Amino acid sequence: MHQRNTNNTNTGATFSPSSRSSSTQHNDTSNTRIIAFCGTPPRSSSISTLPTNEIEHRYVPRPPIESDFIFETCLTICKIISLFLQYLLIYKSEKWIGPYSTSASFIHWHRIDGCVIGILIIFCFALQEKLILLRIIINIIAFIYSFWFYSWKYVLVFTYPLICSLLVYQDQNSKSYQQQQQQQQQMSISSNSLPGHYCSPHAYDLRYETDCLRIEFNQRIRHILFSSFLSVYYICIVPLAFCDTHYIRLDVTLLFQFSFIVFLSLIMVYTSHYLPLELLTVFHRNGKHLGSWQCLTNHNHSSTIPSWDEKNQIGYEPNSIVKYKRQIYRSSQCSSTVAEPANMYHTRFAILFSRPFIFPLILCSIQIILVILQILFLLLDQRWFIVVPQMILFIFNTYTIGHTTRDMYLLYLVYG
């Protein structure tokens, strides 16, 4: 539905307006590229309104974004290395104690099932969206191998991710979300295809754009969380399921720490790629137009207050008071407001993206917490099989640290 326009500057964007605007559809039948700083003159209205296109958007540089192929390839390598680190933590021997240990190696190699490692390595490749056929084939192989060499209970280990996939995406078949499903089918979770902002003078077009961007954001967040969960499941959970605890002593606390760090690291890596600064800028520009409403509990002379009009073409002025569903609402104080009162989706979107620093600060806070946890784990326990995984994971996290630092610095230069 949305395609990134690489020919325009960062102030230009594309967007498909709402089907309710016949005049906009007539002028935009070929999906024409519109400059964000459009100069449509303000329209007259019987109520106190403010033209929505008077809001100016500052230019934000476009940092380079890796292609999906390069990102998935590098991420697959990181997953495979994390998988071997998990096996190191599970099958470590007691040789690290000193020369008095009876173990001949640092790892109990003879206890490791090489076929399971091969299956999990292929799973690390198959988690890419374009390799669905490989995922189906490796699932069939995993079912046969776990049933033939172990028991039917181990088949459930590889069945659980499939059940989770059905539960996560079951709402796409709901009739109440039929329109959203049509929009979601047109969207692709990719860094090469990003939505744009259409600085429309019509309030209902901006609300429709908000709904499309909200669906895009929800789709990307769901993809980030579920992809991170699947990766952690195959990297950390499946090796534990096929481990023989009769011969191997497991350190549950250590394994939980490693799994949690891997999960947070994958979330940050996926977020830095699928929610880049360019996309967050689009969300911020729409959220700046959207505004918000505050419900007034005590207000006199409610009979003289005009009702909120969905067909109103221009946004409400700051501090405007309207009546909506027997409630009184006041618009935001900083700019015009085009959001629908009592619409929680619009309210949450405005809270997250009305200011350019809110969502990047959330990501930056998670990154800081992740680094502090890794440092604490290293300070509390400095054994070699703890230091090695944490240091390697810290090297992986430098990718997201660099992205987060760069984005925050650019936002500070633009809005600081």
C-alpha positions in Angstrom: 0.0 0.0 0.0 2.8 2.4 0.9 6.0 2.7 -1.1 9.0 4.7 -0.3 9.8 7.5 -2.7 13.5 7.5 -3.2 13.5 10.4 -5.6 12.0 13.0 -3.3 13.7 14.5 -0.2 12.7 13.6 3.3 10.0 16.1 3.3 8.1 14.4 0.5 5.9 11.4 1.0 3.2 9.3 -0.6 -0.1 8.2 0.7 -3.4 6.8 -0.5 -6.2 9.0 0.9 -9.5 7.7 2.3 -12.2 6.4 0.0 -14.6 8.7 1.6 -13.1 11.8 -0.1 -14.4 11.8 -3.7 -12.6 14.9 -4.6 -9.2 13.6 -3.3 -9.7 10.3 -5.2 -10.5 12.2 -8.4 -7.2 14.2 -8.1 -5.2 11.3 -6.9 -6.3 8.4 -9.1 -2.7 7.7 -10.2 -1.3 7.8 -6.7 0.6 11.0 -7.4 3.5 12.0 -5.3 2.6 14.9 -3.1 5.1 17.3 -1.4 4.7 17.4 2.3 4.8 21.2 2.5 1.7 21.6 0.4 0.3 25.1 0.1 -3.4 24.5 0.1 -5.2 27.7 1.4 -7.3 27.4 4.6 -11.0 26.7 4.2 -13.7 28.5 5.9 -15.9 26.7 8.5 -18.7 27.6 10.8 -16.7 26.3 13.8 -13.4 27.3 15.2 -10.9 25.4 13.1 -7.3 25.6 11.9 -5.9 24.4 8.6 -4.0 21.2 9.2 -1.3 21.9 6.6 0.0 24.9 8.6 2.0 22.5 10.6 5.6 22.5 9.4 7.8 19.5 9.4 11.5 19.8 10.0 13.9 18.0 7.7 15.3 14.8 9.2 18.3 13.1 7.5 17.8 9.6 6.1 20.4 7.3 7.6 21.4 4.4 5.3 19.3 1.2 5.9 20.7 -2.3 5.2 18.8 -4.4 2.7 16.7 -7.2 4.1 18.9 -9.8 2.6 22.1 -8.4 4.2 20.3 -8.0 7.5 18.9 -11.5 7.6 22.2 -13.0 6.5 24.1 -11.3 9.3 21.4 -12.0 11.8 21.5 -15.7 10.8 25.2 -15.8 11.6 24.6 -14.3 15.0 21.8 -16.8 15.7 24.1 -19.7 14.9 26.9 -18.3 17.1 24.3 -17.9 19.9 23.2 -21.5 19.4 26.8 -22.7 19.9 27.1 -20.5 23.0 24.0 -22.1 24.4 25.5 -25.6 23.8 28.6 -24.3 25.6 26.6 -23.4 28.7 24.7 -26.7 28.7 27.5 -29.2 28.0 30.4 -27.5 29.8 32.7 -29.8 31.7 34.5 -29.3 35.1 37.9 -28.8 33.5 37.7 -25.0 34.2 38.2 -25.9 37.9 41.9 -26.7 37.4 44.3 -29.4 36.7 42.7 -31.8 39.2 39.6 -32.2 37.1 39.0 -35.7 35.6 37.5 -34.2 32.4 39.7 -34.3 29.3 37.9 -31.5 27.5 36.1 -28.2 28.3 32.9 -29.6 26.7 31.2 -33.0 26.9 31.3 -33.5 23.1 30.1 -37.1 23.3 26.8 -36.1 24.9 25.8 -33.7 22.1 23.4 -34.9 19.3 24.9 -33.6 16.1 21.7 -34.2 14.1 19.8 -31.9 16.4 22.4 -29.2 16.0 22.1 -29.6 12.2 18.3 -29.2 12.4 18.6 -26.1 14.5 21.1 -24.5 12.2 18.8 -25.0 9.3 16.0 -23.5 11.4 18.1 -20.4 11.9 18.2 -20.0 8.1 14.5 -21.0 7.7 13.2 -18.3 10.0 13.6 -15.8 7.1 10.2 -15.0 5.6 11.3 -15.8 2.0 12.4 -19.3 2.9 9.0 -20.7 3.8 9.5 -23.9 1.8 12.7 -24.6 3.7 10.9 -24.1 7.0 8.2 -26.7 5.9 10.9 -29.2 4.9 12.9 -28.9 8.0 9.8 -29.1 10.2 8.9 -32.4 8.5 12.5 -33.7 9.1 12.4 -32.6 12.7 9.1 -34.4 13.3 10.4 -37.6 11.8 13.8 -37.5 13.5 12.4 -36.7 17.0 9.8 -39.4 16.7 12.1 -42.1 15.3 15.1 -41.6 17.6 13.4 -40.2 20.7 9.7 -40.4 21.3 6.4 -38.8 20.3 6.8 -36.4 23.2 9.7 -34.7 21.5 7.6 -34.1 18.5 5.7 -31.6 20.6 8.8 -29.5 20.9 8.7 -28.7 17.2 4.9 -28.5 17.2 4.7 -25.7 19.8 6.0 -23.0 17.4 3.5 -23.9 14.8 0.6 -23.6 17.3 1.9 -20.3 18.5 2.0 -19.0 14.9 -1.7 -19.9 14.5 -2.6 -18.2 17.8 -0.7 -15.1 17.0 -2.2 -14.6 13.5 -5.7 -15.9 14.1 -7.2 -12.4 14.4 -6.4 -11.8 10.7 -9.4 -14.1 9.9 -11.8 -12.2 12.0 -14.7 -10.6 10.2 -14.6 -7.5 12.3 -11.0 -6.8 10.9 -11.9 -7.6 7.3 -10.9 -4.1 6.1 -7.7 -4.1 8.1 -6.9 -7.5 6.7 -7.1 -6.1 3.2 -4.8 -3.3 4.1 -2.3 -5.7 5.9 -2.1 -7.9 2.8 -0.9 -4.9 0.8 1.8 -4.1 3.4 5.1 -5.8 3.4 7.3 -6.0 6.5 10.4 -4.7 4.9 13.0 -1.9 5.3 12.9 -1.4 1.6 9.2 -0.4 1.5 8.3 2.2 4.0 5.1 4.2 4.3 5.1 8.0 3.7 3.3 11.0 5.2 0.7 12.8 3.1 0.3 16.3 4.5 -3.4 16.5 3.6 -5.6 19.6 4.4 -8.5 17.2 5.1 -9.0 15.9 8.6 -10.6 12.7 7.6 -7.7 11.8 5.3 -5.3 12.3 8.1 -7.4 10.1 10.4 -7.3 7.4 7.6 -3.6 7.8 7.3 -3.3 7.3 11.1 -5.3 4.1 10.9 -3.0 2.8 8.1 0.2 3.8 10.0 -1.2 2.2 13.2 -1.7 -1.1 11.4 1.7 -0.8 9.9 3.3 -0.2 13.3 1.3 -3.1 14.9 2.4 -5.4 12.1 6.0 -4.5 12.6 5.9 -4.8 16.4 4.2 -8.2 16.1 6.8 -9.3 13.6 9.6 -8.2 15.8 8.3 -9.8 19.0 7.3 -13.1 17.4 10.5 -13.4 15.3 12.5 -12.8 18.5 10.5 -15.4 20.4 10.9 -18.0 17.7 14.6 -17.4 17.5 15.1 -17.7 21.2 12.9 -20.9 21.3 15.1 -22.7 18.7 18.4 -21.3 20.1 17.8 -21.7 23.9 14.7 -23.9 24.5 15.1 -26.8 22.0 18.7 -27.7 23.0 17.5 -27.9 26.6 14.6 -30.2 25.6 17.0 -32.7 23.9 19.5 -32.6 26.8 19.9 -35.7 29.0 19.9 -34.2 32.5 20.9 -37.6 33.9 24.5 -37.0 32.7 24.5 -33.2 32.4 24.3 -30.8 35.3 22.3 -27.7 34.3 22.8 -24.3 35.8 19.2 -23.0 35.5 20.0 -19.4 36.6 22.8 -19.1 34.1 20.7 -20.5 31.2 17.8 -18.1 32.1 20.2 -15.1 32.1 21.6 -16.1 28.7 18.1 -16.6 27.2 16.9 -13.3 28.5 19.9 -11.4 27.2 19.5 -13.1 23.8 15.8 -12.3 23.7 16.3 -8.6 24.5 19.2 -8.4 22.0 17.1 -9.9 19.2 14.3 -7.5 19.9 16.6 -4.5 19.7 18.3 -5.8 16.5 14.9 -6.4 14.8 13.6 -3.0 16.0 16.6 -1.1 14.7 16.0 -2.6 11.3 12.2 -2.7 10.9 11.6 0.6 12.8 14.3 2.9 11.4 14.5 6.6 11.9 12.9 7.4 8.6 9.7 5.4 9.6 9.6 7.0 13.0 9.8 10.4 11.4 6.7 9.5 9.3 4.9 8.4 12.5 5.9 11.6 14.2 4.6 13.8 11.4 1.2 12.1 11.4 1.0 12.2 15.2 1.8 15.9 15.1 -1.2 16.5 12.9 -3.4 14.1 14.9 -3.4 15.8 18.2 -5.4 14.5 21.2 -8.6 15.2 23.2 -8.9 15.5 26.9 -12.2 14.4 28.6 -13.7 17.2 30.8 -15.6 15.7 33.7 -17.2 19.0 34.9 -18.3 21.5 32.4 -21.4 23.9 32.4 -23.6 24.9 29.5 -23.1 21.6 27.7 -26.2 22.3 25.6 -24.4 25.2 23.8 -21.3 23.2 22.9 -21.2 22.0 19.3 -20.9 18.3 18.6 -17.8 16.8 17.1 -18.3 16.5 13.3 -16.7 13.6 11.5 -17.3 15.3 8.2 -15.4 18.4 9.2 -12.6 18.9 6.7 -10.3 21.0 8.8 -8.8 20.3 12.2 -10.1 21.9 15.4 -8.2 24.8 16.8 -6.2 24.4 20.1 -8.3 24.3 23.2 -11.5 23.8 21.2 -14.4 22.2 23.2 -16.8 19.7 21.6 -19.4 17.2 22.7 -19.1 13.6 21.6 -21.2 10.7 22.9 -22.5 12.6 25.9 -19.0 13.6 26.9 -17.2 16.9 26.7 -13.7 17.0 25.2 -11.0 19.7 24.9 -8.5 19.6 22.1 -4.7 19.8 22.6 -3.1 23.1 23.3 -0.2 23.1 20.9 -1.6 22.5 17.5 -4.8 21.6 15.6 -6.5 18.3 16.4 -8.0 15.9 13.8 -8.2 12.8 16.0 -11.6 11.3 17.0 -12.5 11.9 20.6 -12.6 8.7 22.8 -10.7 6.8 20.2 -8.0 5.0 22.2 -6.1 4.0 19.1 -5.7 7.7 18.1 -4.8 8.6 21.7 -2.1 6.0 22.0 -0.7 6.9 18.6 -0.5 10.5 19.6 1.2 9.7 22.9 3.9 7.6 21.3 4.6 9.8 18.2 3.4 13.3 18.8 6.8 14.2 20.1 9.9 13.0 18.2 11.9 11.8 21.2 9.3 9.6 23.0 9.6 6.3 21.1 13.4 6.6 20.4 13.9 7.3 24.2 12.0 4.1 25.0 14.3 2.1 22.6 17.4 3.9 24.1 16.2 3.0 27.6 15.9 -0.7 26.7 19.3 -0.6 25.2 20.8 0.9 28.3 19.1 -1.6 30.6 20.4 -4.4 28.3 24.0 -3.1 28.6 23.8 -2.7 32.4 22.5 -6.2 32.8 25.4 -7.6 30.8 27.9 -5.7 32.9 26.2 -6.8 36.1 26.3 -10.5 35.0 30.0 -10.1 34.3 30.8 -8.5 37.6 28.9 -11.1 39.6 30.4 -14.1 38.0 33.7 -14.1 36.0 34.0 -17.7 35.1 35.2 -18.3 31.5 31.9 -19.9 30.2 30.0 -16.8 31.4 32.5 -14.2 30.2 32.7 -15.6 26.7 29.0 -15.6 25.9 28.4 -12.2 27.4 31.3 -10.6 25.6 30.2 -12.1 22.3 26.6 -10.9 22.8 27.9 -7.4 23.7 29.7 -7.3 20.4 26.4 -8.2 18.7 24.7 -5.4 20.6 27.2 -2.8 19.2 25.0 -2.9 16.1 22.0 -1.6 17.9 24.0 0.7 20.1 25.4 2.4 17.0 22.0 2.7 15.4 20.4 4.1 18.6 23.2 6.6 19.3 23.1 7.8 15.7 19.4 8.3 15.7 19.3 10.1 19.0 22.1 12.4 17.8 20.3 13.2 14.6 17.1 13.9 16.5 19.0 16.2 18.9 20.5 18.2 16.0 17.0 18.6 14.4 14.8 19.1 17.4 17.2 19.9 20.2 
